[in-house]
Amino acid sequence: MKLRHFFLIIYLPFICIHTNAQENGKVVFLKNGMSRIASKGSRIQKVADGFKFTEGPVWHKDGYLLFSDIPANKIMKYEPGKAVSMFMENSGFAGTGIVASGPGSNGLTFDKSGNLIICQHGARQVVKFDRAGNLVPVARQFGGKRLNSPNDAVVMSNGIIFFTDPPWGLPKNIDDPAKELDFQGVYRLRNGSLELIDRELMLPNGIALSPDEKWLYVAETNGEKKQYFKYAVDEEGNVSDKLLFFDASALGAKGSPDGIKVDKNGNCYFTGPGGVLVISSKGEHLGTISPPQQPSNIGWGGSDGKTLFMTCRTGIYAIDLKIAGIMPMD
């Protein structure tokens, strides 16, 4: 238990704070609503380890988890009860030349047809890995200029793809001479046409949709500003009304905004300061799930959709919760 939590519990008894701590991390209960999401006896378990830097966890309905090991340039496969195996080599870059230390795939998701959507750092594109085993680029350029390095993606039920495009796949990131765009965008891929929906974020990162697909959430990694935005979305994927949804800048713990997922009740799960921030649909911070390593991204899985998998630097951790999450193949 962190010292500040100790003093809060001892000297501020009227604030509802409960911490369930163990060697594999802890769950912090800040509001009563957190008890409807996690049990006080919830345990965070390590399910795999020994990787270079993990990202992009996504569950397949056949009962396995895929995730990226970015520096290794691989997509790995975790199936409960079995050893982790390699799903794809050269997952983000298969060419020659200088690329960043993280040339591999980053964000992964599925469309409703079961095609794997891959954000490729090294190749600077979004591709579709179809069920026949073909890799098909679906977004490579905007306005005749190469994308930076697509980071994370989410697919609407009608097939529209939203994704973020920071420059972390480039050797010198935002200052790389190979960077062709002078901004880092949030994009919509609709009917084969790539459209820019926001160019004002410094470093757009994680992205997710609300259960009713009326809100699009985007995390921004921007130094001391640790913020999460939301955009109104209509049934055709048109975006409007950008709002600041949650500001974690004052939390003080280590970690920056990164991956985002949402459960079926509309609660948001933001990787950020201190672990995975659980935020109600109204923007209230209910609690924090803190694995032993800082999480980069999260994904729902398990037979009932209630297991939250967390990619945490070199390892994969999981916690069983009370509410099922939004999974891309539902």
C-alpha positions as CSV (number, residue, x, y, z in Angstrom):
1,M,0.0,0.0,0.0
2,K,1.4,3.4,-0.9
3,L,2.1,5.8,1.9
4,R,-0.4,8.4,0.7
5,H,-3.1,5.8,0.7
6,F,-2.2,4.9,4.3
7,F,-2.6,8.5,5.4
8,L,-5.8,8.9,3.5
9,I,-7.3,5.9,5.3
10,I,-6.1,6.9,8.8
11,Y,-6.8,10.6,8.7
12,L,-9.6,10.9,6.3
13,P,-12.1,8.2,7.4
14,F,-15.0,9.7,5.6
15,I,-13.5,9.3,2.2
16,C,-14.4,5.8,0.8
17,I,-11.0,4.4,-0.1
18,H,-10.2,0.7,0.0
19,T,-7.0,-0.9,-1.4
20,N,-6.6,-4.6,-2.1
21,A,-2.9,-5.1,-2.4
22,Q,-0.8,-8.1,-3.2
23,E,2.5,-9.0,-4.7
24,N,1.1,-8.9,-8.2
25,G,-0.4,-5.4,-7.8
26,K,-3.4,-3.9,-6.2
27,V,-6.9,-2.6,-6.8
28,V,-7.8,0.8,-5.4
29,F,-11.5,1.5,-4.6
30,L,-12.2,5.2,-4.6
31,K,-16.0,5.3,-5.1
32,N,-18.8,2.9,-4.3
33,G,-19.3,2.3,-8.1
34,M,-15.9,0.4,-8.2
35,S,-17.4,-2.3,-6.0
36,R,-19.9,-3.1,-8.8
37,I,-16.9,-3.6,-11.1
38,A,-14.3,-5.4,-9.0
39,S,-14.5,-7.6,-5.9
40,K,-12.6,-6.6,-2.8
41,G,-10.7,-9.9,-3.2
42,S,-9.9,-9.4,-6.8
43,R,-6.4,-10.6,-7.8
44,I,-4.2,-9.5,-10.6
45,Q,-2.4,-12.5,-12.1
46,K,0.6,-12.7,-14.4
47,V,-0.2,-14.9,-17.3
48,A,2.9,-14.5,-19.4
49,D,6.3,-12.8,-19.3
50,G,9.7,-12.5,-21.0
51,F,8.8,-10.1,-23.8
52,K,10.5,-6.8,-24.9
53,F,7.5,-4.4,-24.9
54,T,3.9,-5.6,-25.1
55,E,0.9,-3.8,-26.6
56,G,-2.4,-4.2,-28.5
57,P,-4.1,-7.1,-26.6
58,V,-7.2,-8.4,-28.4
59,W,-9.3,-11.5,-27.8
60,H,-10.4,-13.9,-30.5
61,K,-13.8,-15.6,-30.0
62,D,-12.1,-19.0,-30.5
63,G,-10.5,-18.5,-27.1
64,Y,-7.1,-16.9,-27.4
65,L,-5.4,-13.6,-26.9
66,L,-3.2,-11.9,-29.5
67,F,-0.8,-9.1,-28.6
68,S,2.1,-7.2,-30.1
69,D,5.7,-7.4,-29.0
70,I,6.8,-4.2,-30.7
71,P,10.6,-4.4,-30.5
72,A,10.5,-8.1,-31.5
73,N,8.4,-7.2,-34.5
74,K,6.0,-10.1,-33.7
75,I,2.4,-10.8,-32.8
76,M,2.2,-13.4,-30.1
77,K,-0.7,-15.7,-29.1
78,Y,-1.7,-16.7,-25.6
79,E,-4.2,-19.5,-25.2
80,P,-5.1,-20.3,-21.5
81,G,-3.5,-23.6,-20.4
82,K,-0.9,-23.5,-23.2
83,A,2.5,-22.0,-23.8
84,V,2.6,-18.6,-25.6
85,S,3.3,-19.1,-29.3
86,M,4.2,-16.8,-32.2
87,F,1.2,-15.8,-34.4
88,M,3.0,-13.6,-36.9
89,E,6.6,-12.6,-37.7
90,N,7.4,-9.2,-39.2
91,S,4.2,-7.9,-37.8
92,G,5.0,-4.3,-38.4
93,F,7.9,-4.1,-40.8
94,A,9.3,-6.6,-43.4
95,G,11.6,-4.3,-45.4
96,T,15.1,-3.0,-45.1
97,G,16.5,0.3,-43.8
98,I,16.5,2.2,-40.6
99,V,13.4,2.0,-38.4
100,A,12.8,2.8,-34.8
101,S,13.6,0.4,-31.9
102,G,9.9,-0.6,-32.1
103,P,9.3,-1.5,-35.7
104,G,6.6,-4.1,-35.0
105,S,2.8,-3.9,-34.8
106,N,1.2,-1.9,-32.1
107,G,-2.6,-1.8,-31.8
108,L,-4.7,-4.8,-32.9
109,T,-8.4,-5.3,-33.3
110,F,-10.9,-7.3,-35.3
111,D,-13.7,-6.2,-37.6
112,K,-17.1,-8.0,-37.5
113,S,-16.0,-10.4,-40.3
114,G,-13.1,-11.6,-38.2
115,N,-10.3,-9.9,-40.1
116,L,-7.4,-8.7,-37.9
117,I,-6.8,-5.0,-38.2
118,I,-3.1,-4.2,-37.5
119,C,-1.4,-0.9,-36.8
120,Q,2.1,-1.2,-38.2
121,H,4.8,1.0,-36.8
122,G,7.7,0.3,-39.1
123,A,5.6,0.1,-42.3
124,R,3.6,3.2,-41.3
125,Q,0.3,1.8,-42.3
126,V,-2.9,0.1,-41.2
127,V,-3.4,-3.4,-42.7
128,K,-6.1,-6.0,-42.7
129,F,-5.0,-9.6,-42.2
130,D,-7.9,-11.5,-43.7
131,R,-9.1,-15.0,-42.9
132,A,-7.4,-16.3,-46.0
133,G,-4.0,-15.2,-44.6
134,N,-3.6,-12.1,-46.8
135,L,-2.1,-8.8,-45.6
136,V,-4.0,-6.0,-47.3
137,P,-3.0,-2.3,-46.7
138,V,-6.1,-0.2,-46.0
139,A,-4.5,3.1,-45.0
140,R,-1.0,4.3,-46.0
141,Q,-1.1,8.0,-46.9
142,F,-3.1,11.1,-46.3
143,G,-3.1,13.9,-48.8
144,G,-0.3,12.2,-50.7
145,K,2.0,12.0,-47.7
146,R,2.9,8.9,-45.7
147,L,1.3,8.4,-42.3
148,N,3.5,8.7,-39.2
149,S,3.1,5.3,-37.5
150,P,-0.5,4.2,-36.8
151,N,-0.8,3.3,-33.1
152,D,-4.3,2.1,-32.2
153,A,-7.6,1.4,-33.9
154,V,-11.3,0.7,-33.2
155,V,-13.9,-0.6,-35.7
156,M,-17.6,0.5,-35.7
157,S,-20.2,-2.2,-36.2
158,N,-20.8,-0.8,-39.7
159,G,-17.1,-1.3,-40.6
160,I,-15.8,2.2,-40.2
161,I,-12.3,2.2,-38.7
162,F,-11.0,5.0,-36.5
163,F,-7.3,5.1,-35.7
164,T,-4.6,7.4,-34.2
165,D,-1.3,8.3,-35.8
166,P,1.5,9.5,-33.5
167,P,5.2,9.3,-34.7
168,W,6.6,6.7,-32.3
169,G,7.5,4.2,-35.1
170,L,10.0,6.7,-36.5
171,P,13.6,6.6,-35.3
172,K,13.5,10.3,-34.1
173,N,9.8,10.4,-33.4
174,I,8.3,13.8,-33.9
175,D,11.6,15.3,-35.2
176,D,12.4,12.5,-37.6
177,P,13.4,13.8,-41.1
178,A,11.3,11.0,-42.7
179,K,8.1,12.4,-41.1
180,E,6.0,13.8,-44.0
181,L,2.9,15.1,-42.1
182,D,3.3,18.2,-39.9
183,F,0.7,16.9,-37.4
184,Q,-0.4,13.8,-35.6
185,G,-3.9,12.9,-36.6
186,V,-7.0,11.0,-35.6
187,Y,-8.5,9.4,-38.7
188,R,-11.7,7.8,-40.0
189,L,-11.5,5.1,-42.7
190,R,-14.9,5.0,-44.3
191,N,-15.8,3.2,-47.6
192,G,-12.1,3.1,-48.6
193,S,-11.6,6.9,-48.0
194,L,-9.3,8.2,-45.3
195,E,-10.6,11.3,-43.6
196,L,-8.9,13.4,-40.9
197,I,-11.1,14.1,-37.9
198,D,-8.7,15.9,-35.6
199,R,-5.2,17.3,-36.1
200,E,-4.9,19.3,-32.9
201,L,-3.8,16.6,-30.4
202,M,-0.1,16.6,-29.6
203,L,0.2,12.8,-29.5
204,P,-3.1,10.9,-30.0
205,N,-2.8,7.4,-28.6
206,G,-5.5,4.9,-27.4
207,I,-8.9,4.9,-29.0
208,A,-12.3,3.3,-28.2
209,L,-16.0,3.6,-28.8
210,S,-18.9,3.7,-26.2
211,P,-21.3,0.7,-26.2
212,D,-23.9,2.6,-28.2
213,E,-21.2,3.9,-30.5
214,K,-22.3,7.5,-29.9
215,W,-19.0,8.5,-28.3
216,L,-15.4,8.1,-29.5
217,Y,-12.7,8.3,-26.8
218,V,-9.1,9.3,-27.5
219,A,-6.2,9.5,-25.1
220,E,-3.5,12.1,-25.6
221,T,0.1,11.7,-24.5
222,N,1.3,15.2,-24.0
223,G,3.9,15.7,-21.3
224,E,2.4,17.0,-18.1
225,K,-1.0,17.1,-19.6
226,K,-2.6,13.7,-19.1
227,Q,-6.0,14.0,-20.8
228,Y,-8.7,11.9,-22.4
229,F,-11.1,13.4,-24.9
230,K,-14.4,12.3,-26.3
231,Y,-16.2,13.1,-29.6
232,A,-19.8,12.7,-30.5
233,V,-20.4,10.2,-33.3
234,D,-23.5,9.5,-35.4
235,E,-24.5,6.2,-37.0
236,E,-22.7,7.1,-40.2
237,G,-19.4,7.8,-38.3
238,N,-19.5,11.5,-38.6
239,V,-17.7,13.2,-35.6
240,S,-18.5,16.4,-33.8
241,D,-18.4,18.1,-30.4
242,K,-14.9,17.3,-29.1
243,L,-14.9,17.5,-25.3
244,L,-12.4,17.0,-22.5
245,F,-13.7,13.9,-20.8
246,F,-11.2,13.3,-18.0
247,D,-8.1,15.0,-16.9
248,A,-5.6,12.9,-15.0
249,S,-2.8,15.5,-14.9
250,A,-3.1,16.1,-11.1
251,L,-3.0,12.4,-10.1
252,G,0.7,12.5,-9.5
253,A,1.5,8.8,-10.1
254,K,3.8,7.6,-12.9
255,G,2.3,6.7,-16.2
256,S,0.8,8.6,-19.2
257,P,-2.4,8.2,-21.2
258,D,-2.2,5.2,-23.5
259,G,-4.7,2.4,-24.2
260,I,-8.5,2.7,-23.8
261,K,-11.2,0.1,-23.5
262,V,-14.9,0.3,-22.4
263,D,-17.2,-2.2,-20.7
264,K,-20.8,-3.0,-21.6
265,N,-22.1,-0.5,-18.9
266,G,-20.2,2.3,-20.5
267,N,-17.4,2.6,-17.9
268,C,-14.0,3.5,-19.4
269,Y,-10.7,1.9,-18.6
270,F,-7.8,4.2,-19.3
271,T,-4.1,3.2,-18.9
272,G,-2.5,6.2,-17.3
273,P,-1.1,7.5,-14.0
274,G,-0.9,4.6,-11.5
275,G,-2.2,1.8,-13.7
276,V,-5.7,1.4,-15.3
277,L,-8.0,4.2,-14.3
278,V,-11.7,3.1,-14.1
279,I,-13.8,6.1,-15.1
280,S,-17.6,6.1,-15.2
281,S,-19.5,7.2,-18.3
282,K,-20.1,10.5,-16.5
283,G,-16.3,11.1,-16.0
284,E,-16.1,10.0,-12.3
285,H,-12.9,8.3,-11.2
286,L,-14.1,5.1,-9.5
287,G,-10.9,3.3,-8.8
288,T,-7.6,2.1,-10.2
289,I,-6.3,-1.3,-11.2
290,S,-2.5,-1.3,-10.7
291,P,-0.5,-4.2,-12.0
292,P,3.2,-4.4,-10.9
293,Q,4.4,-3.0,-14.2
294,Q,2.9,0.1,-15.8
295,P,0.3,-1.0,-18.4
296,S,0.5,0.2,-22.0
297,N,-2.9,-1.2,-23.2
298,I,-5.8,-3.4,-22.2
299,G,-8.2,-5.8,-23.8
300,W,-11.3,-7.8,-22.8
301,G,-11.4,-11.6,-23.0
302,G,-12.2,-14.9,-21.4
303,S,-15.2,-17.1,-21.9
304,D,-17.6,-14.5,-20.4
305,G,-15.8,-11.4,-21.6
306,K,-15.1,-10.3,-18.0
307,T,-11.4,-10.8,-17.9
308,L,-9.3,-7.6,-18.4
309,F,-5.9,-8.4,-19.9
310,M,-3.2,-5.8,-19.5
311,T,0.0,-5.5,-21.6
312,C,2.6,-4.3,-19.1
313,R,6.0,-3.7,-20.6
314,T,7.5,-7.2,-20.5
315,G,4.5,-9.1,-19.2
316,I,0.8,-9.9,-19.6
317,Y,-1.4,-9.6,-16.6
318,A,-5.1,-10.3,-16.1
319,I,-7.9,-9.6,-13.6
320,D,-11.4,-11.1,-13.5
321,L,-14.1,-8.4,-13.1
322,K,-17.9,-8.3,-12.6
323,I,-18.9,-6.6,-15.9
324,A,-18.2,-7.8,-19.4
325,G,-16.3,-5.6,-21.8
326,I,-16.9,-4.5,-25.3
327,M,-15.0,-6.9,-27.6
328,P,-14.6,-6.3,-31.3
329,M,-16.0,-9.6,-32.5
330,D,-19.2,-9.4,-30.4
